[in-house]
Amino acid sequence: MTVRFRSLALVGLLVCAGGTRARAQGERDTHFNGLHFSGLIHDFTTPTFGSWVVDGVWTLDMTGGPSSANFSAALTMERSDLFFVATPGSDANNLATRNAHTHHITVAHGAVTAIPGGFRVTSMANETVVTGNGAVAQFEPTPPTSTVQIDITGGALVPFSNVAVTFGGAAVRHFGSNPLAGVVKTVR
């Protein structure tokens, strides 16, 4: 009984210590200043936009106090299996039909505002760069019109756990207007 009681007491102590650390981290995070966020995106576009699978990594750095942030993402896109179900006769094993390609998205000095459960970073077209395979994205006119909205949200146990990236302007024609969902891996 004594060994069991000590084990339970140790587990309880670890849970309490972890809860205190999470609460302290959450309190620190509400100030945003100088924080660095990173994570992953893994989502699908809607079938009306070609049903693409989108994967990649992202980072967000708070700069200039709590009102400005820089964001970058490196994404891959290729036709999802749903495309081949919806497009009879297409060869899912044909790499050209899968049309794998890359996008790099950067936002400089996006505006930061509080939203329920987190914060939002919003960019203007002159603050946003969207590439396609390392060049200017084919859908981007001159001057660029694409914008990006990044929502970082969470809950009581993990203050910042989710990311949602929503495109505006010309990028909607390629990515769709629904947010691309992902996860926050680190906050420092």
Secondary structure, 3 states (H helix, E strand, C coil): CHHHHHHHHHHHHHHHHHHHHHHHHHHHHCCCCCCEEEEEEEEECCHHHCCEEEEEEEEEEEECHHHEEEEEEEEEEEECHHHHHHCCCCCCCCHHHHCCEEEEEEEEEEEEEEECCEEEEECCHHHEEEEECCEECCCCCCCCCCEEEEEEECCCCCCCCEEEEEEEHHHHHHHCCCCEEEEEEEEC
